[in-house]
């Protein structure tokens, strides 16, 4: 009995599991956010307002995401773009992810949920986001960033950031 109770309370890995809300104006994942008291709470700014982006080249990101997806061992389908738009808090932690999906003609499209979840898991491995940035005389601002993945026949062929 003690063993059963212990298993019940053990934290389980939830990789690939996140909240998903589909609304008329977009799809959102991982929308819960612990408000960080160290960060400025007024409003987020965009990555270009704080003159930053992820400090790795596009080719490096592409190689990394391809390796990550191969390690997942899943087969995916579809051609188009998946853009993950998210908030990076002042400590470099990703929150409030919005998912935008289009086909290769930029028409609304829905990729397999497993592909979207795996890309979501991938962006959570990125830990070099700039921290403690200032903008508009505000210290420790949160900023909005994005990564777009070009998908061809279920394979990531380009990353736009």
Buried (B, 14 or more C-beta within 10 A) or exposed (E): EEEEEEEEEEEEEEEEEBEBEEEEEEBBBBEEEEEBEEBBEEEBBEBEBBEBBBEBEEEEBBEBBBEBBEEBEEEBEBBBBBBBBBBBBBEBBBBBBBBBBBBEEEEEBBBBEEBBBBBBBBBBEBEEBBBEBEBEEBEBBBBBBBBBBBBEEBBBEBBEB
